[in-house]
Amino acid sequence: MVENTNTSRTADGAVEVPESYALVSETSEGPQELREQEETGRYELAAEFGSTLRLPEGVDVDPGDIDIEFSDEKMIINMGPQHPSTHGVLRIMMELDGEVILRTKPIVGYLHTGMEKTGEGLTYLQGPTNVTRMDYLSPFSNELVFSLATEKLLGLELPDRASWIRMLMAELNRCSSHLMWMATNGMDLGSSSMMIYGFREREMILTFFEKVTGLRMNHNYIRPGGVAADLPDGWEDDVISLLETIPGRLDEYDELLTGQPIFRERVDNVGIITSEQAVALSATGPILRSTGVAWDLRRDMPYLHYDQVDFDVIVGSVGDCFDRYSVRLNEIRESLRIISQIVEKMPSGDYKTQDKKVTPPPRVRIDESMEALIHHFKIYTEGYKVPEGEVYVGIESPRGEIGCYMVSDGSAKPYRMHIRGPSFVNLQTLPTMLRGGIIADAVASISSVDPVMGEVDR
């Protein structure tokens, strides 16, 4: 506690705090915090209870439909923002009646990296270095959506090989992200074995990433115009080894968890959300598909060459924690199916566009040509100018639709950049999932959303 003018000391030196001095005010987040029901307006309660998820324009709601529960037994507690069980610096304020959750409110902003504003001060060439750090479990999705938006403004057409390489890396990243979720979700629910196994298989994929990009995470590999480097020699053997190893391990996960009675008790009919609620709350990815809505941008709004590969969109039926587990487990299998087709269809050719306005010269040319040296220097110091315009591009990340809205004023830096982070949007589903459950169920539900706070507080 910090001593200030409202405190005094007793004869023995102890700090004395008046009753009127509220220590909680020092840590208050203001209006975004959850308040007692009797202090909360009925319209706000309606939103918190999920009664007014989304209303058409001009339609009002009768706030009298919301009952305020007056009780001396209720209390409001904080879950988080410490890391365990909240998957990052996420704070959940809960109103409890004993063990039963009455209301919840996710409170974010403790990380707040300001990546969108930072991106407006970086050139389009530097942009992927910034956005790759948002969803640090799925960096290739961040780089891909930024690059696609930039290329759409530029009107660039990519070489086929560059697009197929992007698909390969994105689908391997989907596998590694879901494996990470399988590991942490298992730990959240008491399966320490799953934590070990999930990290083991993810490590195999990260080893391949390191071989291709030089880094395990935050790669800056997918860039406007293509990718940073071609696939290394022997990449096919590495990918085939993954395709031969991981499916058998997934079967072991299935045997370990799917029919395990304790696991099923923790996830069956827990954190249920309906398809109508998921759509109204703009949820995407496994959360939406677990409710039975077969929406996947790779199939419904194809980009790259996803229209040339066969895969199934995995859906659930109940929308509970078990469905979200099942969807992710089987999405890994579908991604492996896509990867096997990519290996067969991978064409030869350039791995980046040869448009000299966008692509710097090869490193070897810099030592041979003064023009190449000047060209390289100009691109890396000044960047390249992008025609005026605005664009939105959305792709399917492991957590749902990640979108990039970009405005160009004709300079070498974005005038405005905004990212639609799926983790941020999906957090809206938590109050609906948690209401009526118990505190132990909250851990399972939060984990099932799979939030990455680097993307929420970008």
C-alpha positions in Angstrom: 0.0 0.0 0.0 1.3 3.5 -0.9 1.2 6.0 1.9 -0.5 9.3 1.0 -2.1 12.3 2.6 -5.2 10.3 3.5 -3.2 8.0 5.8 -1.6 8.6 9.2 0.7 6.6 11.4 0.1 5.3 14.9 2.6 5.7 17.8 4.2 2.3 16.9 4.6 3.4 13.2 1.8 1.4 11.7 -0.2 3.0 8.8 -3.8 3.9 9.7 -6.3 4.1 6.9 -9.7 5.8 7.5 -12.8 3.9 6.6 -13.8 6.5 4.1 -10.7 5.9 2.1 -11.5 3.2 -0.5 -8.4 1.4 -1.6 -10.3 -0.2 -4.4 -10.5 3.1 -6.2 -6.8 2.9 -6.9 -7.3 -0.2 -9.1 -10.7 0.6 -10.6 -11.1 0.3 -14.3 -14.0 2.7 -14.2 -17.2 2.1 -16.2 -16.0 -1.1 -17.8 -16.0 -2.9 -14.4 -18.9 -5.1 -13.3 -21.1 -3.3 -10.7 -23.7 -4.6 -8.3 -27.0 -5.3 -10.1 -28.9 -2.6 -8.1 -26.3 -0.1 -9.4 -26.5 -1.2 -13.0 -29.0 0.1 -15.5 -31.5 -2.3 -17.0 -30.3 -1.8 -20.5 -26.7 -2.7 -19.4 -28.1 -5.7 -17.5 -30.0 -6.8 -20.6 -26.7 -6.8 -22.6 -24.8 -8.6 -19.8 -27.5 -11.3 -19.5 -27.5 -11.8 -23.3 -31.1 -10.7 -23.6 -30.2 -8.1 -26.2 -27.3 -9.5 -28.2 -28.1 -7.4 -31.3 -31.2 -5.4 -32.3 -32.3 -4.2 -35.7 -32.1 -0.5 -36.2 -35.2 1.3 -34.8 -36.1 -1.6 -32.5 -36.1 -1.1 -28.8 -36.2 -3.5 -25.9 -38.3 -3.3 -22.7 -35.9 -3.1 -19.9 -38.6 -4.2 -17.5 -38.1 -7.7 -18.8 -34.8 -7.9 -16.8 -35.2 -8.9 -13.2 -32.8 -7.4 -10.7 -31.9 -9.9 -8.0 -31.5 -8.3 -4.6 -29.6 -10.5 -2.2 -27.2 -10.1 0.7 -25.5 -13.4 -0.4 -24.2 -12.2 -3.7 -20.6 -11.1 -4.2 -18.4 -9.9 -7.0 -14.9 -11.5 -7.4 -12.0 -11.2 -9.9 -10.7 -14.1 -11.9 -7.4 -12.9 -13.4 -5.6 -11.0 -14.7 -2.9 -13.5 -13.7 -2.0 -15.9 -16.4 -3.0 -19.4 -15.2 -6.4 -20.5 -16.5 -7.2 -17.1 -18.2 -4.7 -17.7 -21.0 -3.0 -14.3 -20.7 -3.7 -11.0 -18.9 -7.5 -11.5 -19.1 -9.6 -10.3 -16.1 -13.1 -11.8 -15.6 -15.3 -10.1 -13.0 -17.9 -12.5 -11.7 -21.1 -12.0 -9.7 -21.6 -15.1 -7.7 -24.4 -16.6 -5.6 -22.4 -19.1 -3.7 -20.7 -21.2 -6.4 -23.2 -20.2 -9.1 -22.2 -17.5 -11.7 -24.9 -14.9 -12.2 -23.1 -12.4 -14.4 -19.6 -12.0 -15.8 -17.8 -9.2 -17.6 -14.4 -9.7 -19.4 -12.1 -6.8 -18.8 -9.2 -6.3 -21.2 -6.5 -3.7 -21.9 -3.7 -4.8 -19.5 -1.4 -5.7 -22.3 -2.2 -3.0 -24.9 0.7 -3.1 -27.3 -0.8 -0.5 -29.8 0.2 -2.5 -32.8 -2.3 -0.9 -35.2 -1.0 2.6 -34.4 2.5 1.4 -34.6 1.7 -0.1 -38.1 0.7 3.3 -39.3 4.3 4.5 -38.7 5.9 1.6 -40.5 6.3 1.0 -44.2 4.4 -1.7 -45.9 7.6 -3.7 -46.1 8.1 -3.4 -42.4 4.5 -4.2 -41.6 4.7 -8.0 -41.3 7.4 -7.6 -38.6 4.8 -5.8 -36.5 1.6 -7.8 -37.1 3.3 -11.2 -36.7 3.5 -10.6 -33.0 -0.3 -10.1 -32.4 -1.5 -13.7 -32.3 1.8 -15.2 -31.4 0.4 -18.7 -31.6 -0.6 -18.1 -35.2 1.9 -15.6 -36.7 1.5 -16.7 -40.3 -2.2 -15.7 -40.3 -1.3 -12.2 -39.1 1.4 -11.9 -41.8 -0.9 -13.4 -44.5 -3.9 -11.1 -43.9 -1.7 -8.0 -43.9 0.1 -9.0 -47.1 -3.1 -9.9 -48.9 -4.6 -6.4 -48.0 -1.4 -4.7 -49.2 -1.4 -6.7 -52.4 -5.0 -5.9 -53.1 -4.2 -2.2 -52.9 -1.2 -2.7 -55.2 -3.2 -4.9 -57.6 -0.4 -7.5 -57.4 -0.8 -11.0 -58.8 1.4 -13.6 -57.0 3.3 -16.4 -58.6 1.5 -19.7 -58.0 4.4 -21.2 -55.9 4.2 -18.3 -53.5 0.5 -18.8 -52.9 0.9 -22.6 -52.3 3.8 -22.0 -49.9 1.6 -19.6 -48.0 -1.1 -22.2 -47.8 1.4 -24.8 -46.6 2.7 -22.6 -43.8 -0.8 -21.4 -42.8 -2.2 -24.9 -42.4 0.9 -26.2 -40.5 0.4 -23.2 -38.2 -3.3 -24.1 -37.8 -2.1 -27.5 -36.6 0.5 -26.1 -34.2 -2.0 -23.6 -32.8 -4.7 -26.3 -32.2 -2.0 -28.6 -30.7 -1.1 -25.8 -28.3 -4.7 -25.5 -27.4 -5.1 -29.2 -26.8 -2.1 -29.1 -24.5 -3.2 -26.1 -22.4 -6.9 -27.1 -22.4 -5.8 -30.5 -21.0 -3.8 -28.9 -18.3 -6.7 -26.6 -17.4 -8.9 -29.6 -16.9 -6.4 -31.6 -15.0 -4.7 -33.7 -17.7 -1.0 -33.0 -17.3 -0.2 -35.8 -19.8 -2.0 -33.9 -22.5 0.2 -30.8 -21.8 3.3 -32.9 -22.5 1.9 -34.6 -25.6 0.6 -31.4 -27.2 3.9 -29.6 -26.8 5.7 -32.6 -28.1 3.9 -32.6 -31.5 3.9 -28.8 -31.7 7.6 -28.9 -31.3 8.0 -31.0 -34.5 6.1 -28.3 -36.5 8.1 -25.4 -35.0 11.3 -27.2 -35.9 10.1 -27.2 -39.5 9.2 -23.5 -39.2 12.7 -22.8 -37.9 14.2 -24.6 -40.9 12.2 -22.6 -43.4 12.2 -19.1 -41.8 15.0 -19.2 -39.3 12.6 -18.6 -36.4 10.2 -20.7 -34.3 7.8 -17.8 -33.9 7.3 -14.2 -35.1 8.7 -15.1 -38.5 8.2 -12.1 -40.8 8.2 -14.8 -43.6 5.0 -14.0 -45.5 5.5 -10.5 -47.0 3.7 -8.4 -49.6 4.7 -9.9 -52.9 5.3 -13.4 -51.8 7.5 -15.0 -49.1 10.9 -14.1 -47.8 12.7 -17.3 -49.1 12.0 -20.4 -51.0 11.4 -23.7 -49.2 14.7 -25.4 -48.3 15.9 -28.6 -49.9 14.3 -31.7 -48.4 11.2 -29.8 -47.3 9.0 -32.5 -48.8 10.5 -35.2 -46.6 10.1 -33.1 -43.5 6.4 -32.4 -44.2 5.8 -36.1 -45.1 7.3 -37.1 -41.8 4.9 -34.8 -40.0 2.0 -36.3 -42.1 3.0 -39.8 -41.0 3.6 -39.0 -37.3 0.8 -36.6 -36.2 -2.3 -38.6 -37.2 -1.3 -41.5 -35.0 -0.7 -39.1 -32.1 -4.1 -37.6 -32.6 -5.7 -41.0 -32.3 -3.9 -41.3 -28.9 -5.4 -37.9 -27.8 -8.8 -39.2 -28.9 -8.3 -42.3 -26.8 -6.9 -40.4 -23.9 -9.6 -37.7 -23.6 -12.7 -38.3 -25.8 -14.2 -41.2 -23.8 -12.5 -40.4 -20.5 -15.3 -40.0 -17.9 -13.7 -37.2 -15.8 -13.0 -35.2 -18.9 -16.5 -35.7 -20.2 -18.0 -34.6 -16.9 -16.0 -31.4 -17.2 -17.0 -30.5 -20.8 -20.4 -32.1 -21.6 -23.1 -29.5 -21.6 -20.8 -26.9 -20.1 -20.5 -23.4 -21.6 -23.3 -23.9 -24.1 -23.9 -21.2 -26.7 -26.5 -21.5 -29.4 -26.0 -20.8 -33.1 -28.3 -17.8 -32.9 -26.3 -16.4 -30.0 -23.0 -17.1 -31.7 -24.1 -15.3 -34.9 -25.5 -12.4 -33.0 -22.2 -12.0 -31.1 -20.2 -12.2 -34.3 -18.3 -15.3 -33.1 -16.3 -17.1 -35.8 -14.0 -20.1 -36.0 -14.4 -23.2 -33.9 -16.8 -21.4 -31.5 -19.3 -20.7 -34.3 -18.8 -24.1 -36.0 -19.3 -25.9 -32.7 -22.9 -24.6 -32.7 -23.6 -26.3 -36.1 -23.0 -23.3 -38.4 -20.7 -24.5 -41.2 -18.9 -21.2 -41.9 -15.3 -21.3 -42.9 -13.8 -18.5 -45.1 -11.4 -21.0 -46.8 -14.5 -22.7 -48.3 -17.1 -19.9 -48.4 -14.9 -17.0 -49.5 -11.9 -18.8 -50.9 -8.5 -17.1 -51.0 -5.1 -18.3 -52.2 -5.8 -21.7 -53.8 -8.2 -23.2 -51.2 -10.7 -23.7 -53.9 -8.3 -26.3 -55.4 -8.1 -28.6 -52.4 -10.6 -30.9 -50.8 -11.5 -30.7 -47.1 -14.5 -30.8 -44.8 -15.8 -28.1 -42.6 -16.1 -29.6 -39.1 -19.2 -28.7 -37.1 -20.7 -29.6 -33.8 -24.3 -29.7 -32.6 -24.6 -28.6 -29.0 -22.1 -25.7 -28.8 -20.6 -26.8 -25.5 -17.0 -27.2 -24.4 -16.9 -30.8 -25.7 -18.0 -29.7 -29.2 -15.3 -27.0 -29.3 -12.7 -29.7 -28.3 -14.0 -32.1 -31.0 -14.0 -29.4 -33.7 -10.4 -28.4 -33.0 -9.2 -32.0 -32.8 -10.8 -32.9 -36.2 -9.7 -29.6 -37.8 -6.1 -30.7 -37.3 -6.9 -33.9 -39.3 -8.5 -31.8 -42.0 -5.5 -29.5 -42.1 -3.2 -32.5 -42.5 -5.4 -33.6 -45.4 -5.0 -30.2 -47.0 -1.2 -30.2 -46.4 -0.9 -33.6 -48.2 -2.6 -32.2 -51.2 -0.3 -29.1 -51.1 2.7 -31.3 -51.2 1.4 -33.0 -54.3 0.3 -29.8 -56.1 3.3 -27.6 -55.2 4.4 -26.0 -58.5 7.9 -24.8 -59.4 8.7 -21.2 -60.1 9.2 -17.9 -58.3 8.4 -17.6 -54.6 7.9 -13.9 -54.9 6.7 -11.4 -57.5 9.4 -10.0 -59.8 7.8 -6.5 -59.8 10.9 -4.4 -59.0 8.8 -1.7 -57.4 7.9 -4.1 -54.6 10.6 -6.7 -54.5 14.2 -5.9 -53.5 17.0 -7.4 -55.6 18.6 -10.7 -54.6 21.3 -10.4 -52.0 23.9 -11.7 -54.4 23.2 -8.9 -56.9 24.0 -6.2 -54.4 27.7 -7.1 -54.5 27.7 -7.0 -58.4 25.6 -4.0 -59.3 25.5 -0.4 -58.1 22.0 -0.1 -59.4 20.9 -3.2 -57.4 22.6 -1.6 -54.3 20.7 1.7 -54.8 17.5 -0.2 -55.4 17.9 -2.3 -52.3 18.7 0.8 -50.2 15.7 2.8 -51.5 13.2 0.0 -50.8 14.5 -0.7 -47.3 14.8 3.0 -46.2 11.9 4.6 -48.0 9.6 1.6 -48.8 7.4 1.5 -51.9 4.3 3.7 -52.5 0.9 2.1 -52.5 -2.0 3.6 -54.6 -4.7 5.5 -52.7 -7.7 3.4 -51.6 -9.2 1.4 -48.9 -9.6 -2.4 -48.6 -10.7 -5.1 -46.2 -9.5 -8.7 -46.4 -10.5 -11.5 -44.1 -9.0 -15.0 -43.8 -9.6 -18.0 -41.5 -7.2 -18.1 -38.7 -7.2 -20.9 -36.1 -9.4 -18.7 -33.9 -11.8 -17.5 -36.6 -11.9 -14.6 -39.0 -9.0 -12.3 -38.8 -9.4 -9.2 -41.0 -7.3 -6.3 -42.1 -8.8 -3.0 -42.9 -6.3 -0.7 -44.6 -6.4 2.8 -46.0 -3.7 4.1 -48.2 -3.1 7.8 -48.9 -0.6 7.1 -51.7 2.5 7.1 -49.4 4.8 4.2 -48.3 3.0 3.8 -45.0 -0.7 2.9 -44.3 -2.8 6.0 -43.4 -5.0 3.7 -41.3 -4.8 0.1 -40.3 -7.3 -1.8 -38.2 -7.2 -5.6 -37.4 -10.4 -7.5 -36.7 -9.0 -9.9 -34.1 -11.1 -13.0 -33.7 -10.0 -13.5 -30.0 -11.2 -10.0 -29.2 -14.6 -10.6 -30.8 -15.0 -14.1 -29.5 -14.5 -12.9 -25.9 -18.1 -11.5 -26.2 -19.4 -15.0 -25.9 -18.0 -15.6 -22.4 -20.8 -13.9 -20.4 -23.3 -16.1 -22.3 -21.3 -19.3 -21.8 -20.6 -18.7 -18.1 -24.0 -17.6 -16.9 -25.7 -20.2 -14.7 -22.5 -22.4 -14.4 -20.2 -22.8 -11.5 -16.7 -21.4 -10.9 -15.0 -24.7 -11.9 -16.9 -24.6 -15.2 -15.6 -21.1 -15.9 -12.0 -22.5 -16.3 -13.2 -25.0 -19.0 -15.3 -22.3 -20.8 -12.5 -19.7 -20.9 -10.1 -22.3 -22.2 -12.6 -23.4 -24.9 -12.7 -19.9 -26.3 -8.9 -20.1 -27.0 -8.2 -16.4 -26.6 -4.7 -15.0 -27.3 -4.4 -11.7 -25.4 -1.7 -10.4 -27.7 -4.4 -10.2 -30.4 -7.1 -8.9 -28.0 -4.9 -6.0 -26.7 -3.2 -5.4 -30.0 
